[in-house]
């Protein structure tokens, strides 16, 4: 049974965040080690409050699992610059090769989960140290400071993310208006793939899809699947999950 370290915020409704990560990884057959960066009060009606865990407590959580064998890492919500520094330091000494970063900036309801300045630290300190970054359109535009909205410009946007320091990018197409949903994968070594699937009516209303996609990819990487296979399997899992919840 592979072990995935999950770093992120809680969600009191259970729809997203670490709750979604644990549910996904457990369903697929993995073991999950949860590290909490923030406690949030949120649900379908929005985000009510977010409380950042003190950086020292975050570091203590990471120190407490030093003796555990970790096959992959999934990183979600990080509330501030200090927490980003703690996680970056941990990744440098941990040595785990399979790391997926879902660079969460806003909740599903549109509330900010991290300041703009801290989000730029996320790009500068973590992008170069993870295997895959999985931004949606809003996040990709924020990190690249580009205003592309046309799906034909997605490849250029993904390339800009690589130039900003990412080793590999899965640019999610769920929020682009097009008949099909197309996710674009691009790596710094030139590997490129497109993962296309039919849109599920009301699929964008399902909460926690970004968390679940990144978690499922992390699980498959922990199972030693090549990156492209891990992404394809993760996308298939998410499509099934969305179908059951719409």
ROSE-4610 file (N, C-alpha, C; in Angstrom, 1 decimal, always signed):
// ROSE-4610
residu = [X/X/X/X/X/X/X/X/X/X/X/X/X/X/X/X/X/X/X/X/X/X/X/X/X/X/X/X/X/X/X/X/X/X/X/X/X/X/X/X/X/X/X/X/X/X/X/X/X/X/X/X/X/X/X/X/X/X/X/X/X/X/X/X/X/X/X/X/X/X/X/X/X/X/X/X/X/X/X/X/X/X/X/X/X/X/X/X/X/X/X/X/X/X/X/X/X/X/X/X/X/X/X/X/X/X/X/X/X/X/X/X/X/X/X/X/X/X/X/X/X/X/X/X/X/X/X/X/X/X/X/X/X/X/X/X/X/X/X/X/X/X/X/X/X/X/X/X/X/X/X/X/X/X/X/X/X/X/X/X/X/X/X/X/X/X/X/X/X/X/X/X/X/X/X/X/X/X/X/X/X/X/X/X/X/X/X/X/X/X/X/X/X/X/X/X/X/X/X/X/X/X/X/X/X/X/X/X/X/X/X/X/X/X/X/X/X/X/X/X/X/X/X/X/X/X/X/X/X/X/X/X/X/X/X/X/X/X/X/X/X/X/X/X/X/X/X/X/X/X/X/X/X/X/X/X/X/X/X/X/X/X/X/X/X/X/X/X/X/X/X/X/X/X/X/X/X/X/X/X/X/X/X/X/X/X/X/X/X/X/X/X/X/X/X/X/X/X/X/X/X/X/X/X/X/X/X/X/X/X/X/X/X/X/X/X/X/X/X/X/X/X/X/X/X/X/X/X/X/X/X/X/X/X/X/X/X/X/X/X/X/X/X/X/X/X/X/X/X/X/X/X/X/X/X/X/X/X/X/X/X/X/X/X/X/X/X/X/X/X/X/X/X/X/X/X/X/X/X/X/X/X/X/X/X/X/X/X/X/X/X/X/X/X/X/X/X/X/X/X/X/X/X/X/X/X/X/X/X/X/X/X/X/X/X/X/X/X/X/X/X/X/X/X/X/X/X/X/X/X/X/X/X/X/X/X/X/X/X/X/X/X/X/X/X/X/X/X/X/X/X/X/X/X/X/X/X/X/X/X/X/X/X/X/X/X/X/X/X/X/X/X/X/X/X/X/X/X/X/X/X/X/X/X/X/X/X/X/X/X/X/X/X/X/X/X/X/X/X/X/X/X/X/X/X/X/X/X/X/X/X/X/X/X/X/X/X/X/X/X/X/X/X/X/X/X/X/X/X/X/X/X/X/X/X/X/X/X/X/X/X/X/X/X/X/X/X/X/X/X/X/X/X/X/X/X/X/X/X/X/X/X/X/X/X/X/X/X/X/X/X/X/X/X/X/X/X/X/X/X/X/X/X/X/X/X/X/X/X/X/X/X/X/X/X/X/X/X/X/X/X/X/X/X/X/X/X/X/X/X/X/X/X/X/X/X/X/X/X/X/X/X/X/X/X/X/X/X/X/X/X/X/X/X/X/X/X/X/X/X/X/X/X/X/X/X/X/X/X/X/X/X/X/X/X/X/X/X/X/X/X/X/X/X/X/X/X/X/X/X/X/X/X/X/X/X/X/X/X/X/X/X/X/X/X/X/X/X/X/X/X/X/X/X/X/X/X/X/X/X/X/X/X/X/X/X/X/X/X/X/X/X/X/X/X/X/X/X/X/X/X/X/X/X/X/X/X/X/X/X/X/X/X/X/X/X/X/X]
num = [1/1/1/2/2/2/3/3/3/4/4/4/5/5/5/6/6/6/7/7/7/8/8/8/9/9/9/10/10/10/11/11/11/12/12/12/13/13/13/14/14/14/15/15/15/16/16/16/17/17/17/18/18/18/19/19/19/20/20/20/21/21/21/22/22/22/23/23/23/24/24/24/25/25/25/26/26/26/27/27/27/28/28/28/29/29/29/30/30/30/31/31/31/32/32/32/33/33/33/34/34/34/35/35/35/36/36/36/37/37/37/38/38/38/39/39/39/40/40/40/41/41/41/42/42/42/43/43/43/44/44/44/45/45/45/46/46/46/47/47/47/48/48/48/49/49/49/50/50/50/51/51/51/52/52/52/53/53/53/54/54/54/55/55/55/56/56/56/57/57/57/58/58/58/59/59/59/60/60/60/61/61/61/62/62/62/63/63/63/64/64/64/65/65/65/66/66/66/67/67/67/68/68/68/69/69/69/70/70/70/71/71/71/72/72/72/73/73/73/74/74/74/75/75/75/76/76/76/77/77/77/78/78/78/79/79/79/80/80/80/81/81/81/82/82/82/83/83/83/84/84/84/85/85/85/86/86/86/87/87/87/88/88/88/89/89/89/90/90/90/91/91/91/92/92/92/93/93/93/94/94/94/95/95/95/96/96/96/97/97/97/98/98/98/99/99/99/100/100/100/101/101/101/102/102/102/103/103/103/104/104/104/105/105/105/106/106/106/107/107/107/108/108/108/109/109/109/110/110/110/111/111/111/112/112/112/113/113/113/114/114/114/115/115/115/116/116/116/117/117/117/118/118/118/119/119/119/120/120/120/121/121/121/122/122/122/123/123/123/124/124/124/125/125/125/126/126/126/127/127/127/128/128/128/129/129/129/130/130/130/131/131/131/132/132/132/133/133/133/134/134/134/135/135/135/136/136/136/137/137/137/138/138/138/139/139/139/140/140/140/141/141/141/142/142/142/143/143/143/144/144/144/145/145/145/146/146/146/147/147/147/148/148/148/149/149/149/150/150/150/151/151/151/152/152/152/153/153/153/154/154/154/155/155/155/156/156/156/157/157/157/158/158/158/159/159/159/160/160/160/161/161/161/162/162/162/163/163/163/164/164/164/165/165/165/166/166/166/167/167/167/168/168/168/169/169/169/170/170/170/171/171/171/172/172/172/173/173/173/174/174/174/175/175/175/176/176/176/177/177/177/178/178/178/179/179/179/180/180/180/181/181/181/182/182/182/183/183/183/184/184/184/185/185/185/186/186/186/187/187/187/188/188/188/189/189/189/190/190/190/191/191/191/192/192/192/193/193/193/194/194/194/195/195/195/196/196/196/197/197/197/198/198/198/199/199/199/200/200/200/201/201/201/202/202/202/203/203/203/204/204/204/205/205/205/206/206/206/207/207/207/208/208/208/209/209/209/210/210/210/211/211/211/212/212/212/213/213/213/214/214/214/215/215/215/216/216/216/217/217/217/218/218/218/219/219/219/220/220/220/221/221/221/222/222/222/223/223/223/224/224/224/225/225/225/226/226/226/227/227/227/228/228/228/229/229/229/230/230/230/231/231/231/232/232/232/233/233/233/234/234/234/235/235/235/236/236/236/237/237/237/238/238/238/239/239/239/240/240/240/241/241/241/242/242/242/243/243/243/244/244/244/245/245/245/246/246/246]
x = [+0.8/+0.0/+0.9/+0.8/+1.6/+1.1/+2.1/+1.8/+2.0/+0.9/+1.0/+0.9/+1.9/+1.8/+1.0/+0.0/-0.9/-0.7/-0.4/-0.2/-1.3/-2.1/-3.2/-4.1/-5.1/-6.1/-7.3/-8.0/-9.2/-10.4/-11.5/-12.7/-13.8/-14.5/-15.5/-16.6/-16.9/-18.0/-17.6/-16.2/-15.7/-15.7/-16.0/-16.1/-14.8/-13.8/-12.5/-11.4/-10.2/-9.1/-8.7/-8.1/-7.5/-8.5/-9.8/-10.9/-11.0/-11.0/-11.1/-9.9/-8.7/-7.5/-7.5/-7.9/-7.9/-8.9/-10.1/-11.1/-10.7/-10.0/-9.6/-8.5/-7.5/-6.4/-6.8/-7.6/-8.1/-9.0/-9.8/-10.7/-9.8/-8.7/-7.9/-7.0/-6.9/-6.1/-4.8/-4.7/-3.4/-3.6/-2.5/-2.5/-2.1/-2.7/-2.6/-2.1/-1.0/-0.5/-0.9/-1.9/-2.3/-1.6/-1.1/-0.4/-1.2/-1.7/-2.6/-1.9/-2.2/-1.6/-2.6/-3.9/-4.9/-6.2/-7.0/-8.3/-9.3/-10.2/-11.2/-12.6/-13.5/-14.9/-15.5/-16.0/-16.5/-17.5/-18.2/-19.2/-19.8/-20.9/-21.5/-21.9/-22.1/-22.4/-21.3/-20.0/-18.9/-17.9/-16.9/-15.8/-16.2/-16.2/-16.6/-15.4/-14.4/-13.2/-12.0/-10.8/-9.6/-8.6/-8.1/-7.1/-5.8/-4.8/-3.5/-2.9/-2.4/-1.6/-0.3/+0.2/+1.5/+2.6/+3.5/+4.6/+5.4/+5.6/+6.3/+5.5/+4.2/+3.3/+3.3/+3.3/+3.4/+4.7/+5.8/+7.1/+7.1/+6.5/+6.4/+5.7/+4.6/+3.9/+4.8/+5.5/+6.4/+7.5/+8.0/+9.1/+8.6/+7.3/+6.8/+6.7/+6.7/+6.6/+7.9/+9.0/+10.3/+10.7/+10.2/+10.6/+9.8/+8.7/+7.8/+8.3/+8.1/+8.5/+7.3/+7.7/+6.6/+6.9/+5.9/+6.0/+5.7/+4.9/+4.5/+4.0/+4.0/+3.5/+2.5/+1.4/+0.4/+0.3/+0.4/+0.4/-0.8/-1.6/-2.8/-2.6/-3.7/-3.7/-2.5/-1.8/-0.8/-1.2/-1.4/-2.0/-1.1/+0.2/+1.1/+2.5/+3.3/+4.7/+5.5/+5.3/+6.1/+5.8/+4.6/+4.3/+4.9/+5.0/+5.6/+7.1/+7.7/+9.1/+9.4/+8.5/+8.6/+8.5/+7.5/+7.3/+8.5/+9.0/+10.1/+11.3/+11.6/+12.7/+12.5/+11.3/+11.0/+11.3/+10.8/+11.0/+12.4/+13.2/+14.7/+15.4/+15.0/+15.7/+15.0/+13.7/+13.0/+13.4/+13.6/+14.1/+13.0/+11.7/+10.7/+10.6/+10.6/+10.7/+9.4/+8.3/+7.0/+6.2/+6.1/+5.4/+4.5/+3.2/+2.2/+1.7/+1.8/+1.3/+0.1/-1.0/-2.2/-2.2/-1.8/-1.5/-2.8/-3.5/-4.8/-4.6/-5.4/-5.4/-6.8/-7.8/-9.2/-10.0/-11.0/-11.9/-12.8/-13.6/-14.5/-15.5/-15.8/-16.8/-16.2/-14.9/-14.2/-13.6/-13.4/-12.8/-11.3/-10.5/-9.1/-8.6/-7.7/-7.1/-5.7/-5.1/-3.7/-3.5/-2.6/-2.4/-1.6/-1.7/-1.0/+0.5/+1.0/+2.5/+2.9/+2.1/+2.5/+2.3/+1.3/+1.1/+2.3/+2.9/+4.1/+5.3/+5.3/+6.4/+6.1/+4.9/+4.5/+5.2/+5.0/+5.6/+7.2/+7.8/+9.2/+9.9/+9.3/+9.9/+9.5/+8.3/+7.9/+7.8/+7.5/+7.4/+8.7/+9.9/+11.1/+11.4/+10.7/+10.9/+9.9/+8.9/+7.9/+7.9/+7.3/+7.2/+6.2/+5.1/+4.0/+3.2/+2.8/+1.9/+0.6/-0.5/-1.8/-2.8/-2.4/-3.3/-4.5/-5.6/-6.7/-6.4/-7.4/-7.1/-6.8/-7.6/-7.4/-6.0/-5.6/-4.3/-3.1/-3.3/-2.3/-2.1/-3.2/-3.1/-2.5/-2.8/-2.2/-0.6/-0.2/+1.2/+2.0/+1.4/+2.2/+1.9/+0.9/+0.5/+0.1/-0.4/-1.0/-2.5/-3.2/-4.6/-5.3/-4.7/-5.2/-6.6/-7.5/-8.8/-9.2/-8.6/-8.9/-8.2/-8.9/-8.3/-7.1/-7.1/-6.0/-4.7/-4.8/-3.6/-3.1/-3.8/-3.4/-2.0/-1.5/-0.2/+0.8/+0.6/+1.5/+1.5/+0.3/+0.2/+0.9/+0.8/+1.5/+3.0/+3.5/+4.9/+5.4/+4.6/+4.9/+5.1/+4.3/+4.4/+5.7/+6.1/+7.4/+8.5/+8.5/+9.5/+9.5/+8.4/+8.4/+9.1/+9.5/+10.2/+9.6/+8.4/+7.8/+8.5/+8.7/+9.3/+8.2/+7.0/+5.9/+4.6/+3.7/+2.4/+1.3/+0.2/-1.0/-2.0/-2.3/-3.1/-4.6/-5.4/-6.8/-7.7/-8.6/-9.4/-10.9/-11.2/-12.5/-13.3/-12.6/-13.3/-13.2/-12.8/-12.7/-14.0/-14.6/-15.9/-15.5/-15.7/-15.5/-16.3/-16.7/-17.5/-16.9/-15.6/-14.9/-14.0/-13.7/-12.7/-11.4/-10.4/-9.1/-8.1/-7.3/-6.3/-4.9/-4.1/-2.8/-1.6/-0.9/+0.3/+1.6/+2.5/+3.8/+4.9/+6.0/+7.1/+8.3/+9.3/+10.4/+11.3/+11.2/+12.0/+11.3/+10.1/+9.4/+8.3/+8.1/+7.0/+5.6/+4.7/+3.4/+2.3/+1.2/+0.0/-1.2/-2.3/-3.6/-4.6/-5.3/-6.2/-7.6/-8.3/-9.6/-10.8/-11.9/-13.0/-14.3/-15.4/-16.7/-17.0/-17.5/-18.0/-19.2/-19.2/-20.3/-21.2/-22.4/-23.3/-23.2/-23.0/-22.9/-21.7/-20.7/-19.5/-18.7/-18.7/-17.9/-18.5/-19.8/-20.4/-20.0/-19.3/-18.9/-17.6/-17.6/-16.5/-15.4/-14.2/-13.0/-12.4/-12.8/-12.3/-10.8/-10.3/-8.9/-8.1/-8.6/-8.0/-7.9/-9.1/-9.2/-8.3/-8.2/-7.4/-5.9/-5.4/-4.0/-3.8/-4.7/-4.5/-4.4/-5.3/-5.3/-4.1/-3.6/-2.3/-1.2/-1.2/-0.2/-0.2/-1.4/-1.5/-0.9/-1.2/-0.7/+0.8/+1.3/+2.8/+3.4/+2.7/+3.2/+3.2/+2.4/+2.3/+3.3/+4.2/+5.3/+4.8/+3.6/+3.1/+3.9/+4.3/+4.9/+3.9/+4.5/+3.7/+2.5/+2.6/+1.5/+0.4/+0.8/-0.2/-0.9/-0.1/-0.7/-1.7/-1.4/-2.4/-3.6/-3.4/-4.6/-5.5/-4.9/-5.7/-6.4/-5.7/-6.3/-7.4/-7.3/-8.4/-9.6/-9.4/-10.5/-11.2/-10.4/-11.0/-11.9/-11.4/-12.1/-13.4/-13.4/-14.6/-15.6/-15.2/-16.2/-16.7/-15.9/-16.3/-17.4/-17.1/-18.0/-19.3/-19.3/-20.5/-21.4/-20.8/-21.6/-22.1/-21.6/-21.9/-22.6/-23.2/-23.9/-25.3]
y = [-1.2/+0.0/+1.2/+2.1/+3.3/+4.3/+5.1/+6.2/+7.5/+8.3/+9.7/+10.7/+11.6/+12.7/+13.8/+14.2/+15.3/+16.5/+17.7/+18.9/+19.9/+20.4/+21.3/+21.8/+22.5/+23.0/+22.1/+22.2/+21.5/+22.2/+21.4/+22.0/+21.4/+22.3/+21.8/+21.1/+21.3/+20.6/+19.3/+19.0/+17.7/+17.7/+18.8/+18.7/+18.9/+19.6/+19.9/+19.7/+20.2/+20.2/+18.8/+18.7/+17.4/+16.3/+16.7/+15.7/+15.0/+15.8/+15.2/+14.4/+14.9/+14.1/+12.7/+12.7/+11.4/+10.5/+11.0/+10.2/+9.6/+10.4/+10.0/+8.9/+9.2/+8.3/+7.0/+7.0/+5.8/+5.0/+5.7/+5.0/+4.2/+4.8/+4.2/+3.1/+3.1/+2.0/+2.4/+3.7/+4.2/+4.5/+4.8/+5.3/+6.8/+7.6/+9.0/+9.6/+10.4/+11.1/+12.6/+13.1/+14.5/+15.5/+16.5/+17.6/+18.9/+19.5/+20.6/+22.0/+22.8/+24.1/+25.2/+24.9/+25.9/+25.2/+25.8/+25.3/+26.3/+25.8/+26.7/+26.3/+27.3/+27.1/+27.4/+26.4/+26.7/+25.6/+25.9/+25.0/+25.5/+25.0/+25.4/+26.9/+27.5/+28.9/+29.8/+29.3/+30.2/+29.9/+30.7/+30.6/+31.6/+31.1/+31.9/+32.4/+31.5/+31.9/+30.9/+31.4/+30.6/+31.0/+30.0/+30.2/+29.4/+30.2/+29.6/+28.9/+27.7/+27.0/+27.7/+27.9/+28.6/+27.8/+28.5/+27.8/+26.8/+27.1/+26.2/+24.9/+25.0/+23.8/+23.0/+23.7/+23.0/+22.3/+22.9/+22.2/+21.0/+21.1/+20.0/+18.8/+19.1/+18.0/+17.3/+18.0/+17.4/+16.7/+17.2/+16.5/+15.2/+15.1/+14.0/+12.7/+13.0/+11.8/+11.5/+12.0/+11.9/+10.4/+9.5/+8.1/+7.3/+7.9/+7.2/+7.2/+6.1/+6.0/+6.7/+7.6/+8.4/+8.1/+7.7/+7.4/+8.6/+9.5/+10.7/+11.8/+13.0/+14.1/+14.9/+15.3/+16.2/+17.4/+18.6/+19.9/+20.7/+21.1/+22.0/+23.4/+23.8/+25.1/+25.4/+26.5/+27.0/+28.5/+28.9/+30.2/+31.4/+31.2/+32.4/+32.0/+33.1/+32.9/+32.1/+32.3/+31.5/+30.0/+29.6/+28.2/+27.6/+28.5/+28.0/+27.8/+28.6/+28.4/+27.1/+26.8/+25.6/+24.4/+24.4/+23.3/+23.1/+24.3/+24.2/+23.6/+24.0/+23.5/+21.9/+21.5/+20.1/+19.3/+19.8/+19.1/+19.0/+20.0/+19.9/+18.8/+18.5/+17.5/+16.1/+16.1/+14.9/+13.9/+14.3/+13.5/+12.7/+12.9/+12.3/+12.9/+12.0/+12.5/+12.9/+12.2/+12.4/+13.4/+14.7/+15.7/+16.5/+16.6/+17.3/+18.5/+19.6/+20.9/+21.4/+21.5/+22.1/+23.6/+24.6/+25.9/+26.7/+26.3/+26.9/+28.4/+29.2/+30.7/+31.1/+30.5/+30.8/+29.6/+29.7/+28.6/+28.4/+27.3/+27.1/+28.3/+28.9/+30.0/+31.3/+31.3/+32.6/+33.4/+32.9/+33.6/+33.3/+34.4/+34.3/+33.4/+32.5/+31.6/+32.0/+32.9/+33.3/+34.7/+35.5/+36.8/+36.7/+37.7/+37.8/+37.6/+38.3/+38.3/+36.9/+36.2/+34.9/+33.9/+34.1/+33.2/+33.3/+34.5/+34.6/+33.8/+33.8/+33.0/+31.5/+31.1/+29.7/+29.4/+30.3/+30.0/+30.0/+30.9/+31.1/+30.0/+29.5/+28.6/+27.1/+26.9/+25.5/+25.0/+25.8/+25.4/+24.6/+25.1/+24.3/+23.1/+22.9/+21.7/+20.7/+20.7/+19.7/+19.1/+17.9/+17.2/+17.7/+18.2/+18.6/+19.7/+20.7/+21.8/+21.7/+21.8/+21.6/+22.8/+23.9/+25.1/+25.1/+25.8/+26.0/+27.3/+27.7/+28.9/+30.1/+30.4/+31.6/+31.6/+30.4/+30.3/+30.5/+29.9/+30.0/+31.5/+32.2/+33.6/+34.4/+34.1/+34.8/+34.6/+33.4/+33.1/+33.6/+33.7/+34.1/+35.6/+36.2/+37.6/+37.8/+36.7/+36.7/+36.7/+37.2/+37.3/+36.4/+35.3/+34.4/+33.8/+33.8/+33.1/+32.1/+32.2/+31.4/+30.0/+28.9/+27.6/+27.4/+28.1/+27.9/+28.5/+29.3/+29.9/+29.2/+28.0/+27.2/+26.7/+26.3/+25.8/+26.9/+28.1/+29.2/+29.5/+29.4/+29.7/+28.6/+27.3/+26.3/+26.5/+26.9/+27.2/+28.3/+29.3/+30.4/+29.9/+28.9/+28.4/+27.6/+26.9/+26.2/+27.2/+28.3/+29.3/+30.0/+30.0/+30.6/+29.7/+28.4/+27.6/+26.2/+25.9/+24.6/+23.5/+22.3/+21.2/+20.6/+20.6/+20.1/+20.7/+20.9/+21.5/+20.7/+20.6/+20.1/+21.3/+22.0/+23.1/+22.6/+22.8/+22.2/+23.1/+22.5/+23.2/+23.3/+22.9/+22.9/+24.2/+25.3/+26.6/+27.3/+26.7/+27.3/+26.9/+27.8/+27.5/+26.9/+25.6/+24.8/+23.5/+22.9/+21.7/+20.5/+20.4/+19.4/+20.0/+19.3/+19.8/+19.2/+20.0/+19.6/+20.1/+19.2/+19.5/+19.3/+20.3/+20.2/+20.0/+18.9/+18.6/+19.0/+19.7/+20.1/+20.0/+19.4/+19.3/+20.1/+20.3/+21.1/+20.4/+19.1/+18.3/+18.2/+18.9/+19.0/+18.0/+17.2/+16.2/+17.0/+16.6/+17.3/+16.3/+16.5/+15.6/+16.4/+16.0/+16.6/+15.6/+15.8/+14.9/+15.5/+14.9/+15.5/+14.5/+15.1/+14.3/+15.2/+14.6/+15.3/+16.0/+17.2/+17.9/+17.3/+17.2/+16.7/+17.9/+17.9/+19.0/+19.3/+20.6/+21.1/+20.5/+20.0/+19.5/+20.5/+21.8/+22.8/+23.2/+22.7/+23.0/+22.0/+21.0/+20.0/+20.5/+20.6/+21.2/+20.1/+20.7/+19.8/+19.0/+19.4/+18.6/+18.7/+20.0/+20.2/+19.4/+19.3/+18.5/+17.1/+16.6/+15.1/+14.8/+15.6/+15.3/+15.2/+16.2/+16.2/+15.0/+14.7/+13.6/+12.2/+12.1/+10.8/+10.7/+11.8/+11.7/+11.4/+12.0/+11.6/+10.1/+9.6/+8.2/+7.3/+7.6/+6.8/+7.0/+8.2/+8.4/+7.5/+7.5/+6.6/+5.1/+4.8/+3.4/+3.2/+4.2/+4.1/+4.2/+4.7/+5.0/+6.1/+6.1/+7.2/+8.4/+9.6/+10.8/+10.9/+10.6/+10.7/+9.7/+8.5/+7.5/+7.9/+8.4/+8.9/+10.0/+10.9/+12.0/+11.4/+10.5/+9.9/+9.2/+8.4/+7.6/+8.6/+9.7/+10.6/+11.4/+11.7/+12.4/+11.4/+10.2/+9.2/+9.0/+9.0/+8.9/+10.1/+11.3/+12.5/+12.5/+12.1/+12.1/+11.2/+10.1/+9.2/+9.8/+10.4/+11.1/+12.2/+13.0/+14.1/+13.5/+12.5/+11.9/+11.4/+10.9/+10.4/+11.5/+12.7/+13.8/+15.0/+14.8/+15.8/+15.4]
z = [+0.0/+0.0/+0.0/-1.0/-1.1/+0.0/+0.4/+1.4/+0.8/+0.8/+0.3/+1.4/+1.5/+2.4/+1.8/+2.5/+2.1/+2.9/+2.3/+3.0/+2.5/+3.4/+3.0/+4.1/+3.7/+4.7/+4.9/+6.0/+6.3/+5.6/+5.5/+5.0/+5.9/+6.7/+7.6/+7.0/+5.7/+5.0/+4.5/+4.4/+3.9/+2.4/+1.7/+0.3/-0.4/+0.2/-0.4/+0.6/+0.2/+1.1/+1.5/+2.7/+3.2/+3.3/+3.6/+3.7/+2.3/+1.2/-0.1/-0.5/+0.0/-0.3/+0.3/+1.6/+2.3/+1.7/+1.4/+0.8/-0.5/-1.4/-2.7/-2.6/-1.8/-1.7/-1.0/+0.0/+0.6/-0.3/-1.1/-2.1/-3.1/-3.5/-4.5/-4.0/-2.7/-2.0/-1.4/-1.1/-0.5/+0.9/+1.6/+3.0/+2.9/+3.8/+3.7/+5.1/+5.0/+6.2/+6.0/+6.8/+6.6/+7.5/+6.9/+7.5/+7.3/+8.4/+8.3/+8.3/+7.2/+7.1/+7.6/+7.5/+7.9/+8.3/+9.1/+9.5/+8.9/+8.0/+7.4/+7.8/+7.8/+8.0/+6.6/+5.9/+4.6/+4.1/+3.1/+2.6/+1.3/+0.9/-0.4/-0.4/+0.7/+0.8/+0.9/+0.8/+0.9/+2.0/+2.0/+3.1/+4.2/+5.4/+6.5/+7.3/+7.4/+8.2/+7.8/+7.9/+7.7/+8.7/+9.4/+10.5/+10.1/+9.9/+9.6/+10.8/+10.6/+11.6/+11.8/+13.0/+13.2/+12.5/+11.9/+11.2/+12.0/+13.3/+14.2/+14.4/+14.4/+14.6/+13.3/+12.1/+10.8/+10.7/+11.1/+11.1/+12.0/+13.2/+14.1/+13.5/+12.8/+12.2/+11.2/+10.4/+9.4/+10.1/+11.2/+11.9/+12.5/+12.8/+13.5/+12.6/+11.3/+10.4/+9.6/+10.2/+9.5/+9.3/+10.3/+10.2/+9.2/+8.7/+7.8/+6.4/+5.7/+4.3/+3.5/+2.6/+1.9/+0.4/-0.3/-1.7/-2.6/-2.2/-2.9/-2.0/-2.5/-1.7/-2.5/-1.9/-2.5/-1.7/-2.3/-1.6/-2.1/-1.2/-1.5/-1.0/-0.2/+0.3/+1.3/+1.0/+2.0/+2.2/+3.5/+3.7/+3.7/+3.9/+4.0/+3.6/+3.5/+3.1/+4.1/+5.4/+6.4/+6.3/+6.0/+5.8/+4.6/+3.5/+2.3/+2.5/+3.3/+3.6/+4.4/+5.3/+6.1/+5.2/+4.3/+3.4/+2.4/+1.9/+0.9/+1.6/+2.9/+3.6/+3.8/+4.1/+4.3/+3.0/+1.9/+0.6/+0.3/+0.6/+0.2/+0.9/+2.2/+2.9/+2.9/+2.5/+2.5/+1.4/+0.2/-0.9/-1.6/-1.3/-2.1/-3.5/-4.5/-5.9/-6.5/-6.1/-6.7/-5.9/-6.3/-5.6/-6.5/-6.1/-6.9/-6.1/-6.7/-6.1/-6.8/-6.1/-6.5/-6.0/-6.8/-6.2/-6.0/-4.9/-4.6/-4.2/-4.8/-4.5/-3.9/-4.5/-4.1/-3.8/-2.9/-2.7/-3.9/-3.9/-5.0/-5.1/-4.0/-3.9/-4.3/-4.5/-5.0/-3.9/-2.7/-1.6/-1.6/-1.4/-1.4/-0.2/-0.4/+0.6/+0.9/+0.1/+0.3/-0.3/+0.2/-0.3/-1.6/-2.4/-3.7/-3.6/-2.6/-2.4/-2.0/-1.1/-0.7/-1.8/-2.7/-3.8/-4.8/-4.9/-5.7/-5.1/-3.7/-3.1/-3.3/-3.4/-3.8/-5.1/-6.1/-7.4/-7.3/-6.6/-6.6/-5.8/-4.7/-3.8/-4.0/-4.5/-4.7/-6.1/-7.1/-8.4/-8.9/-8.6/-9.0/-8.2/-7.1/-6.2/-6.2/-7.2/-7.2/-8.6/-8.7/-10.0/-11.0/-10.4/-11.2/-10.5/-11.3/-10.8/-11.6/-10.9/-11.5/-11.4/-12.0/-11.9/-12.8/-12.3/-13.2/-14.0/-14.8/-15.7/-14.9/-13.8/-13.0/-12.4/-11.8/-11.2/-12.2/-13.4/-14.4/-14.9/-15.0/-15.4/-14.3/-13.1/-12.0/-11.9/-12.1/-11.9/-13.1/-14.3/-15.5/-15.8/-15.1/-15.4/-16.8/-17.4/-18.8/-18.7/-19.7/-19.6/-20.7/-21.0/-22.0/-21.6/-22.4/-22.1/-23.2/-24.4/-25.5/-25.3/-25.5/-25.3/-26.3/-27.5/-28.4/-27.9/-26.8/-26.2/-25.0/-24.7/-23.5/-23.6/-24.8/-24.9/-24.5/-25.0/-24.6/-23.2/-22.5/-21.1/-20.3/-20.7/-20.1/-20.2/-21.4/-21.6/-20.7/-20.5/-19.6/-18.2/-17.8/-16.4/-16.3/-17.4/-17.3/-17.2/-17.9/-17.9/-16.5/-15.8/-14.4/-13.4/-13.8/-12.9/-12.7/-13.2/-13.0/-13.8/-13.2/-14.0/-14.9/-14.5/-15.4/-14.9/-15.9/-15.6/-16.2/-15.5/-16.0/-15.9/-17.0/-17.1/-17.3/-16.3/-16.3/-17.1/-17.9/-18.8/-18.4/-17.1/-16.7/-16.8/-16.6/-16.6/-17.9/-19.0/-20.3/-21.1/-21.7/-22.5/-23.8/-23.9/-25.1/-25.0/-26.1/-26.1/-25.3/-25.4/-24.6/-23.6/-22.5/-21.5/-21.9/-22.1/-22.5/-21.4/-20.8/-19.9/-20.7/-20.6/-21.3/-20.3/-20.7/-19.9/-20.7/-20.0/-20.6/-19.6/-20.0/-19.1/-19.6/-18.7/-19.1/-20.1/-20.2/-21.2/-22.6/-22.7/-24.0/-24.2/-23.2/-23.3/-23.3/-24.1/-24.2/-24.5/-23.8/-24.0/-23.8/-24.4/-24.1/-23.7/-22.6/-22.0/-22.2/-23.2/-23.6/-23.2/-22.7/-22.3/-22.4/-22.5/-22.6/-21.3/-21.5/-20.3/-19.6/-18.3/-17.6/-17.2/-17.5/-17.1/-15.6/-15.3/-13.9/-13.2/-13.9/-13.3/-12.6/-13.0/-12.3/-11.0/-10.7/-9.4/-8.3/-8.7/-7.7/-7.0/-5.7/-5.0/-4.8/-4.7/-4.4/-5.5/-6.8/-7.9/-8.1/-7.9/-8.0/-7.0/-5.8/-4.7/-5.1/-5.6/-5.9/-7.1/-8.1/-9.2/-8.8/-8.1/-7.6/-6.7/-5.9/-4.9/-5.7/-6.7/-7.4/-8.3/-8.9/-9.6/-8.6/-7.4/-6.4/-6.1/-5.9/-5.6/-6.8/-8.0/-9.1/-9.3/-9.0/-9.0/-7.9/-6.7/-5.6/-6.0/-6.9/-7.5/-8.6/-8.8/-9.8/-11.3/-11.5/-12.8/-13.4/-14.7/-15.4/-15.3/-15.4/-15.2/-16.1/-17.4/-18.3/-18.0/-17.6/-17.1/-15.9/-14.9/-13.6/-13.9/-14.8/-15.1/-15.8/-16.7/-17.4/-16.5/-15.6/-14.6/-13.6/-13.2/-12.3/-13.0/-14.2/-14.9/-15.0/-15.3/-15.4/-14.1/-13.0/-11.7/-11.4/-11.7/-11.4/-12.2/-13.5/-14.3/-13.7/-13.2/-12.5/-11.3/-10.5/-9.3/-9.6/-10.5/-10.9/-11.4/-12.2/-12.7/-11.6/-10.5/-9.4/-8.5/-8.7/-7.7/-8.4/-9.6/-10.3/-10.5]
